Amino acid sequence: MAFSPVATVSSPEPFTLDGRSVTVAGVSSLPLVVGSEVATSTAPALLFFADGSSVKLAAGSRAKLTGSETQPKLVLLAGSLDYKVVLGSNLSVTSLDLERKGKPAAGRIVQPAAKPLTTPRSGEETLP
């Protein structure tokens, strides 16, 4: 069964997508589907979601896209991230530590190292 892309990823430096090294020469962005795992090394990666939400995965970090196409969840496996979730988005962001502790999946939770990309403007919502 094929999945539809729920986000795209781009980076100014090589990164790893689903365990395979991706060189960035000539590639502006690559699609991400549920199950995709992104790992950065020397530079951050930007993830843009179809609803306008975005995540900046810091250098030396790793995250996996879980959930579903209609309710994607980004799980931070290592490192840190910054994020911006638009109002009405079904995107949730969490960390592996919070997942292991059995915190409720409902709502939007993220480890303390994560912070918003920008101050929200009117009509935007960020994670607490």
N, CA, C and O atoms as CSV, one atom per row, in Angstrom:
chain,resi,resn,atom,element,x,y,z
A,1,MET,N,N,0.833,-1.157,0.000
A,1,MET,CA,C,0.000,0.000,0.000
A,1,MET,C,C,0.895,1.243,0.000
A,1,MET,O,O,1.768,1.370,0.859
A,2,ALA,N,N,0.698,2.131,-0.921
A,2,ALA,CA,C,1.493,3.346,-1.033
A,2,ALA,C,C,0.912,4.436,-0.144
A,2,ALA,O,O,-0.302,4.543,0.029
A,3,PHE,N,N,1.797,5.232,0.407
A,3,PHE,CA,C,1.392,6.351,1.238
A,3,PHE,C,C,1.520,7.637,0.446
A,3,PHE,O,O,2.379,7.754,-0.427
A,4,SER,N,N,0.676,8.588,0.748
A,4,SER,CA,C,0.777,9.912,0.152
A,4,SER,C,C,1.724,10.754,0.995
A,4,SER,O,O,1.743,10.622,2.219
A,5,PRO,N,N,2.510,11.619,0.358
A,5,PRO,CA,C,3.396,12.482,1.130
A,5,PRO,C,C,2.604,13.405,2.062
A,5,PRO,O,O,1.570,13.952,1.677
A,6,VAL,N,N,3.100,13.567,3.287
A,6,VAL,CA,C,2.479,14.482,4.246
A,6,VAL,C,C,3.382,15.679,4.517
A,6,VAL,O,O,2.952,16.662,5.120
A,7,ALA,N,N,4.637,15.595,4.070
A,7,ALA,CA,C,5.598,16.669,4.299
A,7,ALA,C,C,6.727,16.539,3.287
A,7,ALA,O,O,6.823,15.559,2.549
A,8,THR,N,N,7.579,17.564,3.278
A,8,THR,CA,C,8.805,17.501,2.492
A,8,THR,C,C,9.964,17.832,3.426
A,8,THR,O,O,9.772,18.450,4.473
A,9,VAL,N,N,11.171,17.415,3.038
A,9,VAL,CA,C,12.367,17.712,3.820
A,9,VAL,C,C,13.417,18.308,2.893
A,9,VAL,O,O,13.576,17.885,1.749
A,10,SER,N,N,14.123,19.297,3.414
A,10,SER,CA,C,15.241,19.883,2.680
A,10,SER,C,C,16.341,20.236,3.666
A,10,SER,O,O,16.084,20.436,4.853
A,11,SER,N,N,17.572,20.312,3.166
A,11,SER,CA,C,18.713,20.651,4.007
A,11,SER,C,C,19.827,21.182,3.116
A,11,SER,O,O,19.949,20.772,1.962
A,12,PRO,N,N,20.641,22.094,3.648
A,12,PRO,CA,C,21.760,22.594,2.856
A,12,PRO,C,C,22.938,21.613,2.788
A,12,PRO,O,O,23.843,21.788,1.972
A,13,GLU,N,N,22.927,20.590,3.636
A,13,GLU,CA,C,23.992,19.593,3.695
A,13,GLU,C,C,23.391,18.188,3.606
A,13,GLU,O,O,22.192,18.015,3.828
A,14,PRO,N,N,24.217,17.180,3.280
A,14,PRO,CA,C,23.701,15.807,3.234
A,14,PRO,C,C,23.045,15.406,4.554
A,14,PRO,O,O,23.442,15.858,5.628
A,15,PHE,N,N,22.029,14.543,4.447
A,15,PHE,CA,C,21.330,14.008,5.612
A,15,PHE,C,C,20.949,12.575,5.297
A,15,PHE,O,O,21.213,12.085,4.199
A,16,THR,N,N,20.337,11.911,6.244
A,16,THR,CA,C,19.928,10.519,6.061
A,16,THR,C,C,18.409,10.444,6.056
A,16,THR,O,O,17.751,11.017,6.924
A,17,LEU,N,N,17.858,9.740,5.082
A,17,LEU,CA,C,16.418,9.520,4.990
A,17,LEU,C,C,16.191,8.018,4.931
A,17,LEU,O,O,16.637,7.347,4.000
A,18,ASP,N,N,15.503,7.505,5.923
A,18,ASP,CA,C,15.212,6.072,6.024
A,18,ASP,C,C,16.483,5.225,5.894
A,18,ASP,O,O,16.490,4.191,5.227
A,19,GLY,N,N,17.566,5.691,6.554
A,19,GLY,CA,C,18.807,4.936,6.590
A,19,GLY,C,C,19.701,5.097,5.372
A,19,GLY,O,O,20.773,4.494,5.307
A,20,ARG,N,N,19.277,5.898,4.410
A,20,ARG,CA,C,20.073,6.108,3.196
A,20,ARG,C,C,20.574,7.543,3.154
A,20,ARG,O,O,19.825,8.479,3.433
A,21,SER,N,N,21.835,7.708,2.805
A,21,SER,CA,C,22.422,9.037,2.705
A,21,SER,C,C,21.837,9.778,1.509
A,21,SER,O,O,21.706,9.222,0.419
A,22,VAL,N,N,21.488,11.042,1.730
A,22,VAL,CA,C,20.926,11.883,0.675
A,22,VAL,C,C,21.883,13.052,0.460
A,22,VAL,O,O,22.154,13.825,1.379
A,23,THR,N,N,22.394,13.172,-0.772
A,23,THR,CA,C,23.194,14.345,-1.091
A,23,THR,C,C,22.246,15.400,-1.618
A,23,THR,O,O,21.242,15.075,-2.252
A,24,VAL,N,N,22.548,16.631,-1.368
A,24,VAL,CA,C,21.598,17.692,-1.665
A,24,VAL,C,C,21.830,18.375,-3.010
A,24,VAL,O,O,21.040,19.232,-3.408
A,25,ALA,N,N,22.876,18.018,-3.701
A,25,ALA,CA,C,23.162,18.642,-4.995
A,25,ALA,C,C,22.005,18.411,-5.963
A,25,ALA,O,O,21.688,17.271,-6.302
A,26,GLY,N,N,21.379,19.499,-6.404
A,26,GLY,CA,C,20.294,19.414,-7.377
A,26,GLY,C,C,18.955,18.986,-6.817
A,26,GLY,O,O,17.998,18.818,-7.572
A,27,VAL,N,N,18.864,18.804,-5.499
A,27,VAL,CA,C,17.610,18.370,-4.882
A,27,VAL,C,C,17.105,19.490,-3.977
A,27,VAL,O,O,17.763,19.836,-2.996
A,28,SER,N,N,15.950,20.055,-4.298
A,28,SER,CA,C,15.421,21.126,-3.455
A,28,SER,C,C,14.698,20.568,-2.235
A,28,SER,O,O,14.804,21.130,-1.145
A,29,SER,N,N,13.963,19.466,-2.404
A,29,SER,CA,C,13.292,18.827,-1.278
A,29,SER,C,C,12.879,17.421,-1.683
A,29,SER,O,O,12.803,17.095,-2.867
A,30,LEU,N,N,12.613,16.596,-0.676
A,30,LEU,CA,C,12.159,15.223,-0.895
A,30,LEU,C,C,10.870,15.006,-0.110
A,30,LEU,O,O,10.699,15.581,0.965
A,31,PRO,N,N,9.957,14.179,-0.636
A,31,PRO,CA,C,8.707,13.920,0.089
A,31,PRO,C,C,8.920,13.002,1.291
A,31,PRO,O,O,9.790,12.131,1.281
A,32,LEU,N,N,8.114,13.214,2.317
A,32,LEU,CA,C,8.092,12.352,3.495
A,32,LEU,C,C,6.716,11.728,3.626
A,32,LEU,O,O,5.700,12.399,3.443
A,33,VAL,N,N,6.687,10.449,3.941
A,33,VAL,CA,C,5.435,9.731,4.175
A,33,VAL,C,C,5.457,9.207,5.606
A,33,VAL,O,O,6.500,9.214,6.260
A,34,VAL,N,N,4.315,8.758,6.084
A,34,VAL,CA,C,4.250,8.145,7.407
A,34,VAL,C,C,5.241,6.981,7.421
A,34,VAL,O,O,5.216,6.125,6.536
A,35,GLY,N,N,6.099,6.955,8.415
A,35,GLY,CA,C,7.137,5.938,8.521
A,35,GLY,C,C,8.522,6.452,8.162
A,35,GLY,O,O,9.518,5.793,8.460
A,36,SER,N,N,8.604,7.624,7.522
A,36,SER,CA,C,9.901,8.194,7.158
A,36,SER,C,C,10.684,8.586,8.404
A,36,SER,O,O,10.118,9.072,9.384
A,37,GLU,N,N,12.001,8.366,8.351
A,37,GLU,CA,C,12.893,8.771,9.430
A,37,GLU,C,C,13.995,9.650,8.845
A,37,GLU,O,O,14.648,9.274,7.872
A,38,VAL,N,N,14.193,10.810,9.441
A,38,VAL,CA,C,15.191,11.775,8.982
A,38,VAL,C,C,16.246,11.934,10.063
A,38,VAL,O,O,15.920,12.089,11.240
A,39,ALA,N,N,17.531,11.893,9.656
A,39,ALA,CA,C,18.637,12.135,10.579
A,39,ALA,C,C,19.566,13.168,9.960
A,39,ALA,O,O,19.921,13.071,8.785
A,40,THR,N,N,19.952,14.142,10.745
A,40,THR,CA,C,20.867,15.175,10.277
A,40,THR,C,C,22.248,14.917,10.862
A,40,THR,O,O,22.389,14.210,11.860
A,41,SER,N,N,23.279,15.504,10.223
A,41,SER,CA,C,24.616,15.399,10.806
A,41,SER,C,C,25.163,16.791,11.089
A,41,SER,O,O,25.147,17.227,12.241
A,42,THR,N,N,25.644,17.497,10.080
A,42,THR,CA,C,26.311,18.780,10.322
A,42,THR,C,C,25.422,20.000,10.120
A,42,THR,O,O,25.830,21.113,10.451
A,43,ALA,N,N,24.239,19.822,9.593
A,43,ALA,CA,C,23.350,20.954,9.325
A,43,ALA,C,C,21.916,20.572,9.669
A,43,ALA,O,O,21.577,19.389,9.677
A,44,PRO,N,N,21.080,21.550,9.951
A,44,PRO,CA,C,19.666,21.254,10.225
A,44,PRO,C,C,18.929,20.858,8.953
A,44,PRO,O,O,19.409,21.081,7.841
A,45,ALA,N,N,17.755,20.268,9.138
A,45,ALA,CA,C,16.851,19.950,8.028
A,45,ALA,C,C,15.523,20.628,8.310
A,45,ALA,O,O,15.091,20.716,9.459
A,46,LEU,N,N,14.881,21.105,7.260
A,46,LEU,CA,C,13.574,21.740,7.389
A,46,LEU,C,C,12.504,20.801,6.867
A,46,LEU,O,O,12.610,20.290,5.752
A,47,LEU,N,N,11.478,20.574,7.668
A,47,LEU,CA,C,10.340,19.752,7.279
A,47,LEU,C,C,9.139,20.679,7.122
A,47,LEU,O,O,8.788,21.414,8.045
A,48,PHE,N,N,8.523,20.640,5.964
A,48,PHE,CA,C,7.340,21.457,5.697
A,48,PHE,C,C,6.151,20.530,5.485
A,48,PHE,O,O,6.198,19.620,4.657
A,49,PHE,N,N,5.080,20.772,6.245
A,49,PHE,CA,C,3.884,19.950,6.171
A,49,PHE,C,C,2.858,20.601,5.260
A,49,PHE,O,O,2.860,21.818,5.071
A,50,ALA,N,N,1.982,19.779,4.700
A,50,ALA,CA,C,0.994,20.249,3.720
A,50,ALA,C,C,0.104,21.361,4.277
A,50,ALA,O,O,-0.365,22.206,3.514
A,51,ASP,N,N,-0.137,21.378,5.591
A,51,ASP,CA,C,-1.028,22.395,6.172
A,51,ASP,C,C,-0.319,23.707,6.491
A,51,ASP,O,O,-0.946,24.637,6.997
A,52,GLY,N,N,0.977,23.796,6.203
A,52,GLY,CA,C,1.729,25.010,6.472
A,52,GLY,C,C,2.576,24.952,7.736
A,52,GLY,O,O,3.362,25.864,7.990
A,53,SER,N,N,2.433,23.913,8.521
A,53,SER,CA,C,3.264,23.740,9.713
A,53,SER,C,C,4.691,23.414,9.286
A,53,SER,O,O,4.910,22.905,8.187
A,54,SER,N,N,5.666,23.705,10.155
A,54,SER,CA,C,7.054,23.425,9.808
A,54,SER,C,C,7.853,23.028,11.042
A,54,SER,O,O,7.517,23.396,12.168
A,55,VAL,N,N,8.919,22.268,10.803
A,55,VAL,CA,C,9.809,21.813,11.862
A,55,VAL,C,C,11.238,21.991,11.371
A,55,VAL,O,O,11.562,21.644,10.235
A,56,LYS,N,N,12.083,22.532,12.230
A,56,LYS,CA,C,13.516,22.631,11.942
A,56,LYS,C,C,14.208,21.616,12.841
A,56,LYS,O,O,14.308,21.808,14.053
A,57,LEU,N,N,14.685,20.535,12.233
A,57,LEU,CA,C,15.384,19.472,12.950
A,57,LEU,C,C,16.854,19.885,13.052
A,57,LEU,O,O,17.526,20.031,12.031
A,58,ALA,N,N,17.348,20.071,14.255
A,58,ALA,CA,C,18.701,20.578,14.476
A,58,ALA,C,C,19.760,19.605,13.961
A,58,ALA,O,O,19.499,18.415,13.783
A,59,ALA,N,N,20.954,20.135,13.728
A,59,ALA,CA,C,22.090,19.292,13.344
A,59,ALA,C,C,22.306,18.233,14.421
A,59,ALA,O,O,22.152,18.513,15.610
A,60,GLY,N,N,22.658,17.031,14.010
A,60,GLY,CA,C,22.882,15.945,14.952
A,60,GLY,C,C,21.617,15.403,15.584
A,60,GLY,O,O,21.651,14.887,16.701
A,61,SER,N,N,20.497,15.516,14.880
A,61,SER,CA,C,19.201,15.071,15.424
A,61,SER,C,C,18.573,14.013,14.531
A,61,SER,O,O,18.983,13.809,13.389
A,62,ARG,N,N,17.565,13.347,15.085
A,62,ARG,CA,C,16.864,12.293,14.345
A,62,ARG,C,C,15.401,12.302,14.756
A,62,ARG,O,O,15.084,12.432,15.938
A,63,ALA,N,N,14.495,12.162,13.767
A,63,ALA,CA,C,13.053,12.143,14.036
A,63,ALA,C,C,12.365,11.190,13.077
A,63,ALA,O,O,12.845,10.935,11.973
A,64,LYS,N,N,11.229,10.669,13.523
A,64,LYS,CA,C,10.445,9.743,12.699
A,64,LYS,C,C,9.018,10.253,12.593
A,64,LYS,O,O,8.441,10.733,13.568
A,65,LEU,N,N,8.460,10.143,11.401
A,65,LEU,CA,C,7.085,10.550,11.137
A,65,LEU,C,C,6.188,9.331,11.337
A,65,LEU,O,O,6.322,8.332,10.631
A,66,THR,N,N,5.276,9.419,12.300
A,66,THR,CA,C,4.361,8.320,12.597
A,66,THR,C,C,2.933,8.838,12.478
A,66,THR,O,O,2.697,9.885,11.874
A,67,GLY,N,N,1.996,8.118,13.044
A,67,GLY,CA,C,0.594,8.535,13.000
A,67,GLY,C,C,-0.042,8.108,11.694
A,67,GLY,O,O,0.122,6.973,11.249
A,68,SER,N,N,-0.770,9.030,11.086
A,68,SER,CA,C,-1.450,8.741,9.825
A,68,SER,C,C,-1.330,9.945,8.900
A,68,SER,O,O,-0.831,10.997,9.300
A,69,GLU,N,N,-1.783,9.786,7.679
A,69,GLU,CA,C,-1.735,10.895,6.726
A,69,GLU,C,C,-2.593,12.063,7.198
A,69,GLU,O,O,-2.245,13.219,6.953
A,70,THR,N,N,-3.691,11.788,7.859
A,70,THR,CA,C,-4.581,12.859,8.320
A,70,THR,C,C,-4.214,13.380,9.706
A,70,THR,O,O,-4.602,14.491,10.068
A,71,GLN,N,N,-3.471,12.593,10.490
A,71,GLN,CA,C,-3.032,13.013,11.821
A,71,GLN,C,C,-1.574,12.612,12.021
A,71,GLN,O,O,-1.268,11.703,12.792
A,72,PRO,N,N,-0.675,13.307,11.310
A,72,PRO,CA,C,0.741,12.954,11.433
A,72,PRO,C,C,1.304,13.311,12.804
A,72,PRO,O,O,0.865,14.266,13.446
A,73,LYS,N,N,2.282,12.527,13.236
A,73,LYS,CA,C,2.967,12.774,14.500
A,73,LYS,C,C,4.461,12.694,14.214
A,73,LYS,O,O,4.931,11.724,13.619
A,74,LEU,N,N,5.203,13.701,14.634
A,74,LEU,CA,C,6.647,13.688,14.497
A,74,LEU,C,C,7.228,13.338,15.855
A,74,LEU,O,O,6.995,14.043,16.836
A,75,VAL,N,N,7.982,12.249,15.912
A,75,VAL,CA,C,8.587,11.787,17.154
A,75,VAL,C,C,10.083,12.096,17.103
A,75,VAL,O,O,10.799,11.577,16.247
A,76,LEU,N,N,10.546,12.932,18.012
A,76,LEU,CA,C,11.965,13.257,18.117
A,76,LEU,C,C,12.672,12.089,18.792
A,76,LEU,O,O,12.384,11.765,19.944
A,77,LEU,N,N,13.592,11.460,18.076
A,77,LEU,CA,C,14.300,10.293,18.596
A,77,LEU,C,C,15.608,10.683,19.279
A,77,LEU,O,O,16.028,10.038,20.239
A,78,ALA,N,N,16.249,11.741,18.782
A,78,ALA,CA,C,17.509,12.219,19.351
A,78,ALA,C,C,17.711,13.665,18.939
A,78,ALA,O,O,17.261,14.080,17.871
A,79,GLY,N,N,18.387,14.435,19.784
A,79,GLY,CA,C,18.695,15.813,19.433
A,79,GLY,C,C,17.593,16.772,19.831
A,79,GLY,O,O,16.946,16.603,20.865
A,80,SER,N,N,17.383,17.796,18.988
A,80,SER,CA,C,16.376,18.810,19.299
A,80,SER,C,C,15.757,19.349,18.024
A,80,SER,O,O,16.241,19.101,16.919
A,81,LEU,N,N,14.670,20.096,18.204
A,81,LEU,CA,C,13.980,20.681,17.061
A,81,LEU,C,C,13.280,21.959,17.471
A,81,LEU,O,O,13.021,22.197,18.650
A,82,ASP,N,N,12.981,22.768,16.486
A,82,ASP,CA,C,12.139,23.945,16.639
A,82,ASP,C,C,10.921,23.691,15.761
A,82,ASP,O,O,11.013,22.942,14.788
A,83,TYR,N,N,9.801,24.289,16.079
A,83,TYR,CA,C,8.596,23.978,15.313
A,83,TYR,C,C,7.659,25.166,15.226
A,83,TYR,O,O,7.751,26.113,16.007
A,84,LYS,N,N,6.763,25.097,14.268
A,84,LYS,CA,C,5.643,26.037,14.141
A,84,LYS,C,C,4.460,25.222,13.639
A,84,LYS,O,O,4.515,24.640,12.556
A,85,VAL,N,N,3.404,25.182,14.417
A,85,VAL,CA,C,2.194,24.454,14.041
A,85,VAL,C,C,1.108,25.485,13.798
A,85,VAL,O,O,0.815,26.300,14.673
A,86,VAL,N,N,0.513,25.455,12.622
A,86,VAL,CA,C,-0.531,26.431,12.297
A,86,VAL,C,C,-1.845,26.054,12.968
A,86,VAL,O,O,-2.088,24.889,13.283
A,87,LEU,N,N,-2.672,27.045,13.177
A,87,LEU,CA,C,-3.977,26.845,13.784
A,87,LEU,C,C,-4.785,25.845,12.962
A,87,LEU,O,O,-4.849,25.957,11.738
A,88,GLY,N,N,-5.391,24.883,13.617
A,88,GLY,CA,C,-6.206,23.879,12.941
A,88,GLY,C,C,-5.425,22.684,12.435
A,88,GLY,O,O,-6.010,21.775,11.846
A,89,SER,N,N,-4.128,22.660,12.648
A,89,SER,CA,C,-3.294,21.552,12.189
A,89,SER,C,C,-3.582,20.288,12.995
A,89,SER,O,O,-3.915,20.362,14.178
A,90,ASN,N,N,-3.453,19.146,12.358
A,90,ASN,CA,C,-3.566,17.866,13.045
A,90,ASN,C,C,-2.194,17.292,13.397
A,90,ASN,O,O,-2.097,16.177,13.909
A,91,LEU,N,N,-1.136,18.057,13.122
A,91,LEU,CA,C,0.223,17.612,13.422
A,91,LEU,C,C,0.453,17.644,14.928
A,91,LEU,O,O,0.091,18.612,15.597
A,92,SER,N,N,1.055,16.583,15.459
A,92,SER,CA,C,1.498,16.597,16.845
A,92,SER,C,C,2.991,16.291,16.856
A,92,SER,O,O,3.507,15.598,15.979
A,93,VAL,N,N,3.665,16.817,17.856
A,93,VAL,CA,C,5.110,16.641,18.003
A,93,VAL,C,C,5.360,16.115,19.397
A,93,VAL,O,O,4.805,16.628,20.369
A,94,THR,N,N,6.193,15.093,19.501
A,94,THR,CA,C,6.518,14.507,20.794
A,94,THR,C,C,7.951,14.014,20.738
A,94,THR,O,O,8.610,14.126,19.705
A,95,SER,N,N,8.434,13.469,21.842
A,95,SER,CA,C,9.771,12.897,21.868
A,95,SER,C,C,9.681,11.431,22.258
A,95,SER,O,O,8.683,10.986,22.825
A,96,LEU,N,N,10.725,10.696,21.950
A,96,LEU,CA,C,10.767,9.282,22.295
A,96,LEU,C,C,10.669,9.096,23.809
A,96,LEU,O,O,10.021,8.163,24.282
A,97,ASP,N,N,11.313,9.982,24.563
A,97,ASP,CA,C,11.244,9.891,26.030
A,97,ASP,C,C,9.809,9.985,26.524
A,97,ASP,O,O,9.398,9.201,27.379
A,98,LEU,N,N,9.046,10.930,26.000
A,98,LEU,CA,C,7.650,11.076,26.418
A,98,LEU,C,C,6.815,9.887,25.963
A,98,LEU,O,O,5.914,9.455,26.682
A,99,GLU,N,N,7.104,9.350,24.771
A,99,GLU,CA,C,6.377,8.169,24.289
A,99,GLU,C,C,6.621,6.985,25.232
A,99,GLU,O,O,5.683,6.263,25.569
A,100,ARG,N,N,7.856,6.785,25.652
A,100,ARG,CA,C,8.205,5.661,26.532
A,100,ARG,C,C,7.576,5.798,27.908
A,100,ARG,O,O,7.251,4.794,28.542
A,101,LYS,N,N,7.401,7.026,28.378
A,101,LYS,CA,C,6.810,7.248,29.702
A,101,LYS,C,C,5.301,7.089,29.680
A,101,LYS,O,O,4.649,7.189,30.720
A,102,GLY,N,N,4.736,6.841,28.494
A,102,GLY,CA,C,3.305,6.608,28.406
A,102,GLY,C,C,2.472,7.858,28.553
A,102,GLY,O,O,1.319,7.791,28.978
A,103,LYS,N,N,3.041,8.999,28.208
A,103,LYS,CA,C,2.252,10.233,28.257
A,103,LYS,C,C,1.124,10.122,27.246
A,103,LYS,O,O,1.276,9.433,26.238
A,104,PRO,N,N,0.020,10.766,27.482
A,104,PRO,CA,C,-1.110,10.679,26.568
A,104,PRO,C,C,-0.738,11.177,25.173
A,104,PRO,O,O,-0.048,12.186,25.025
A,105,ALA,N,N,-1.203,10.460,24.160
A,105,ALA,CA,C,-0.931,10.843,22.780
A,105,ALA,C,C,-1.797,12.020,22.362
A,105,ALA,O,O,-1.456,12.742,21.425
A,106,ALA,N,N,-2.900,12.215,23.042
A,106,ALA,CA,C,-3.792,13.330,22.693
A,106,ALA,C,C,-3.136,14.639,23.084
A,106,ALA,O,O,-2.351,14.702,24.031
A,107,GLY,N,N,-3.461,15.658,22.360
A,107,GLY,CA,C,-2.865,16.957,22.635
A,107,GLY,C,C,-1.506,17.075,21.983
A,107,GLY,O,O,-1.069,16.179,21.261
A,108,ARG,N,N,-0.856,18.163,22.237
A,108,ARG,CA,C,0.438,18.406,21.621
A,108,ARG,C,C,1.472,18.553,22.721
A,108,ARG,O,O,1.388,19.465,23.544
A,109,ILE,N,N,2.446,17.654,22.733
A,109,ILE,CA,C,3.484,17.685,23.736
A,109,ILE,C,C,4.834,17.579,23.053
A,109,ILE,O,O,4.957,16.990,21.979
A,110,VAL,N,N,5.832,18.147,23.677
A,110,VAL,CA,C,7.173,18.124,23.104
A,110,VAL,C,C,8.172,18.277,24.236
A,110,VAL,O,O,7.875,18.907,25.251
A,111,GLN,N,N,9.356,17.704,24.067
A,111,GLN,CA,C,10.344,17.803,25.130
A,111,GLN,C,C,10.802,19.249,25.293
A,111,GLN,O,O,10.680,20.038,24.357
A,112,PRO,N,N,11.325,19.610,26.459
A,112,PRO,CA,C,11.692,20.992,26.721
A,112,PRO,C,C,12.707,21.573,25.746
A,112,PRO,O,O,12.739,22.792,25.576
A,113,ALA,N,N,13.543,20.756,25.095
A,113,ALA,CA,C,14.557,21.276,24.176
A,113,ALA,C,C,13.929,21.871,22.923
A,113,ALA,O,O,14.569,22.668,22.236
A,114,ALA,N,N,12.704,21.506,22.613
A,114,ALA,CA,C,12.051,22.011,21.409
A,114,ALA,C,C,11.400,23.349,21.706
A,114,ALA,O,O,10.899,23.580,22.807
A,115,LYS,N,N,11.412,24.227,20.715
A,115,LYS,CA,C,10.799,25.543,20.903
A,115,LYS,C,C,10.243,26.025,19.579
A,115,LYS,O,O,10.635,25.523,18.525
A,116,PRO,N,N,9.347,26.980,19.612
A,116,PRO,CA,C,8.758,27.470,18.369
A,116,PRO,C,C,9.809,28.121,17.469
A,116,PRO,O,O,10.760,28.733,17.954
A,117,LEU,N,N,9.627,27.982,16.153
A,117,LEU,CA,C,10.496,28.645,15.185
A,117,LEU,C,C,10.353,30.158,15.280
A,117,LEU,O,O,11.347,30.883,15.235
A,118,THR,N,N,9.130,30.630,15.410
A,118,THR,CA,C,8.870,32.065,15.464
A,118,THR,C,C,7.720,32.312,16.426
A,118,THR,O,O,7.007,31.390,16.820
A,119,THR,N,N,7.562,33.531,16.782
A,119,THR,CA,C,6.399,33.906,17.582
A,119,THR,C,C,5.168,33.777,16.697
A,119,THR,O,O,5.172,34.289,15.578
A,120,PRO,N,N,4.115,33.109,17.160
A,120,PRO,CA,C,2.947,32.932,16.302
A,120,PRO,C,C,2.283,34.259,15.952
A,120,PRO,O,O,2.206,35.179,16.766
A,121,ARG,N,N,1.819,34.320,14.741
A,121,ARG,CA,C,1.025,35.471,14.311
A,121,ARG,C,C,-0.433,35.123,14.509
A,121,ARG,O,O,-0.773,33.978,14.808
A,122,SER,N,N,-1.275,36.093,14.345
A,122,SER,CA,C,-2.708,35.866,14.467
A,122,SER,C,C,-3.106,34.749,13.522
A,122,SER,O,O,-2.716,34.764,12.355
A,123,GLY,N,N,-3.870,33.783,14.001
A,123,GLY,CA,C,-4.319,32.654,13.178
A,123,GLY,C,C,-3.382,31.479,13.224
A,123,GLY,O,O,-3.634,30.475,12.557
A,124,GLU,N,N,-2.280,31.563,14.005
A,124,GLU,CA,C,-1.352,30.457,14.131
A,124,GLU,C,C,-1.346,29.974,15.566
A,124,GLU,O,O,-1.652,30.721,16.495
A,125,GLU,N,N,-0.992,28.708,15.726
A,125,GLU,CA,C,-0.926,28.105,17.050
A,125,GLU,C,C,0.415,27.394,17.162
A,125,GLU,O,O,0.862,26.778,16.195
A,126,THR,N,N,1.056,27.464,18.301
A,126,THR,CA,C,2.277,26.713,18.520
A,126,THR,C,C,2.029,25.704,19.624
A,126,THR,O,O,1.052,25.791,20.368
A,127,LEU,N,N,2.929,24.755,19.710
A,127,LEU,CA,C,2.822,23.743,20.750
A,127,LEU,C,C,3.189,24.357,22.078
A,127,LEU,O,O,4.033,25.250,22.135
A,128,PRO,N,N,2.560,23.888,23.164
A,128,PRO,CA,C,2.877,24.432,24.491
A,128,PRO,C,C,4.300,24.093,24.896
A,128,PRO,O,O,4.739,24.470,25.982
